[in-house]
Amino acid sequence: MLPDYDFSKRSFQQSGIELSEILYKKLDIYAEFLVEYNKNVNLTAITDPEEILYKHFIDSILLDKYADIPENASLIDVGTGAGFPSVPLKLFRRDINLTLLDSLNKRITFLQKLCGRLGIQAEFVHERAEIAGKNPDLREKFDIACARAVANMSVLSEMCLPFVKLNGVFTAMKGLSENISDGNNAVELLGGEISDQSVYEVFGEGRKIVVIKKISHTPTKYPRNSSQIKKKPL
């Protein structure tokens, strides 16, 4: 399914990361299962083998390069969809303790089957982020919350920062067009502080990773319900 191993290895090296044969085989299983499952359940618009390699797998694993992920970190992927960025990251960093959160049960079912095929352990949470963020079993329990989503920083921060423990981080994977400073007020209200931004390219396409450190507890009134979040962003 994926381009051959030598091509894929060179592509990884161009982005400054290494691809082992074991990882390649796992990613190949992932790609094939994703494309096959996508015929019946809409998971991704990207089905070309090279684009899967670049835009899903390399882009996801680059999070390890641009964010400081501690050994054995607990990580929650908020609105994970088809498992990006966290499942490729888990294959690259087996020590990560992974939780996958999505509001659609059909995606959770796919992820359970996928992780079974890949032989990786994960926790699965079928819930909306703004509801799960109030759950005491999940609230402020994670070293890292990550999201690769189209929502702006204000909305995304309210969805993700409640999951992050003190001194943990929220990492947002964004395009270049968004003005990240528009989310400064939300980040501050929710107990965060923007600590780093990395701008880079994935085969000609600009990307940005924003790292927000959790410096104080998120006030208990956040996250608000979805209608409030949409109607009046922080």
C-alpha positions in Angstrom: 0.0 0.0 0.0 2.6 2.6 1.0 5.5 3.4 -1.3 8.3 0.9 -1.0 10.6 0.9 2.1 13.6 2.7 0.6 11.4 5.5 -0.8 9.6 5.8 2.5 12.8 5.8 4.5 14.3 8.6 2.4 11.1 10.6 2.9 11.3 10.2 6.6 15.0 11.2 6.6 14.2 14.4 4.6 12.1 15.4 7.6 14.8 14.5 10.1 13.3 11.3 11.4 14.3 7.6 11.1 12.1 4.9 9.7 12.8 1.3 10.8 11.6 -1.7 8.8 9.4 -2.7 11.8 7.8 0.7 11.9 7.4 0.7 8.1 5.5 -2.6 8.2 3.2 -1.3 10.9 2.5 1.9 9.0 1.8 -0.1 5.9 -0.8 -2.2 7.8 -2.3 1.1 9.0 -2.5 2.6 5.5 -4.1 -0.4 4.0 -6.7 -0.8 6.7 -7.5 2.9 6.6 -8.1 3.0 2.9 -10.2 -0.2 3.0 -12.3 0.9 6.0 -12.7 4.3 4.4 -14.8 2.8 1.6 -17.6 2.3 4.0 -16.9 4.9 6.8 -15.7 8.4 5.9 -12.4 8.8 7.8 -10.1 10.7 5.5 -10.1 12.4 2.1 -6.4 11.4 1.7 -6.1 7.9 0.2 -3.1 8.3 -2.2 -0.2 6.2 -0.8 2.4 9.0 -1.0 0.0 11.5 0.5 -0.8 9.1 3.4 3.0 8.8 4.0 3.6 12.6 4.0 0.4 14.2 5.3 -0.7 11.5 7.8 2.3 9.6 9.0 5.3 11.9 8.7 3.3 14.9 9.8 2.0 13.0 12.8 5.4 11.7 13.9 7.0 15.1 13.6 5.2 16.0 16.8 7.9 14.1 18.6 10.5 16.3 17.0 8.9 19.6 17.8 7.4 18.9 21.2 9.2 17.6 24.2 7.4 14.4 25.0 8.7 12.8 28.2 9.3 9.1 28.5 6.2 7.1 29.4 4.1 10.2 29.0 0.3 10.0 29.2 -1.2 11.5 26.1 -4.8 12.2 25.1 -5.6 12.8 21.4 -8.7 15.1 21.4 -10.9 14.6 18.4 -8.6 12.0 17.0 -10.6 11.0 14.0 -8.7 8.2 12.2 -6.0 8.3 14.8 -3.9 11.3 13.8 -1.5 12.3 15.1 -1.3 10.0 18.1 -1.5 6.4 16.6 1.5 6.9 14.3 3.3 8.7 17.2 2.5 5.7 19.4 4.0 3.3 16.8 7.1 5.5 16.8 7.2 6.0 20.6 6.0 2.8 22.1 6.5 4.1 25.6 3.6 6.6 25.3 0.4 5.8 27.3 -2.3 6.6 24.8 -5.9 7.7 25.2 -8.0 8.3 22.0 -11.1 10.5 22.3 -13.7 11.1 19.6 -17.3 12.0 19.6 -18.3 9.5 16.8 -18.6 5.9 17.8 -17.9 4.7 14.3 -14.4 6.3 14.5 -13.9 4.7 17.9 -14.8 1.3 16.5 -12.3 1.8 13.7 -9.6 2.8 16.1 -10.3 -0.3 18.3 -9.9 -2.6 15.3 -6.9 -0.7 14.1 -5.0 -0.9 17.4 -5.8 -4.6 17.6 -4.2 -5.1 14.1 -1.2 -3.0 15.1 -0.7 -4.7 18.4 -0.8 -1.5 20.5 -2.5 -0.7 23.7 -4.8 2.4 24.1 -7.8 3.6 26.0 -10.8 4.6 24.0 -13.2 7.4 25.0 -16.4 7.9 23.0 -17.5 11.4 24.1 -17.6 15.0 23.1 -14.5 16.8 24.4 -16.4 19.5 26.3 -18.2 16.7 28.3 -15.2 14.5 28.8 -13.2 17.5 30.0 -15.6 17.6 33.1 -15.1 14.0 33.9 -12.9 13.7 37.0 -11.3 10.5 35.6 -10.0 12.5 32.7 -9.7 16.1 33.9 -6.1 17.3 34.4 -4.8 13.7 34.2 -2.6 13.9 31.2 1.0 15.0 30.6 0.0 15.9 27.0 -3.2 16.7 25.1 -2.8 17.0 21.4 -5.1 17.9 18.5 -4.7 18.2 14.8 -7.9 20.1 14.1 -9.4 23.0 12.1 -10.9 24.8 15.1 -9.3 28.1 16.1 -6.9 28.3 19.0 -9.6 29.8 21.3 -12.0 26.9 20.8 -9.3 24.2 20.7 -7.8 25.4 23.9 -11.1 25.2 25.7 -11.5 21.7 24.4 -8.0 20.5 25.3 -6.5 22.3 28.2 -8.9 20.9 30.8 -7.3 17.5 30.2 -3.8 18.6 30.9 -2.2 18.3 34.4 -0.1 21.1 35.9 3.2 21.5 34.1 1.9 19.3 31.3 1.4 20.7 27.7 -1.2 21.0 25.1 0.2 20.7 21.5 -1.8 22.1 18.7 -0.9 21.2 15.1 -2.0 24.0 12.8 -1.7 25.5 9.4 0.3 28.7 8.8 -2.7 31.0 8.1 -4.1 31.3 11.7 -3.0 34.1 13.9 -2.2 32.1 17.1 -2.2 35.3 19.2 -6.0 35.5 18.7 -6.2 32.7 21.2 -4.0 34.3 23.9 -7.0 35.3 26.1 -8.5 31.8 26.1 -5.1 30.2 26.8 -4.6 32.5 29.8 -8.1 32.0 31.2 -7.8 28.3 31.0 -4.5 28.1 32.9 -2.1 28.0 30.0 0.9 29.9 28.6 2.2 29.6 25.0 5.7 28.4 25.5 6.9 27.6 21.9 5.9 27.7 18.3 7.7 25.8 15.5 7.1 26.5 11.9 8.2 23.9 9.4 7.3 22.2 6.0 6.1 18.8 5.2 7.0 18.3 1.5 6.3 21.9 0.5 3.3 22.5 2.8 3.7 24.9 5.7 2.9 23.6 9.2 3.0 25.0 12.7 3.1 23.3 16.1 2.1 25.4 19.1 3.1 24.2 22.6 1.1 25.5 25.5 2.3 24.8 29.0 -0.3 24.3 31.8 0.8 26.7 34.6 -2.4 26.8 36.7 -5.6 24.8 37.2 -8.4 25.3 34.7 -11.3 27.0 36.4 -14.1 24.5 37.0 -16.6 26.4 34.8 -14.6 25.3 31.7 -15.1 23.8 29.3 -18.5 25.3 28.7 -21.2 23.5 26.6 -20.7 23.4 22.8 -23.3 26.1 22.1 -21.6 28.5 24.5 -18.2 27.8 23.1 -19.4 28.4 19.5 -21.6 31.5 20.4 -19.0 33.3 22.5 -15.4 32.1 22.1 -13.1 33.1 25.0 
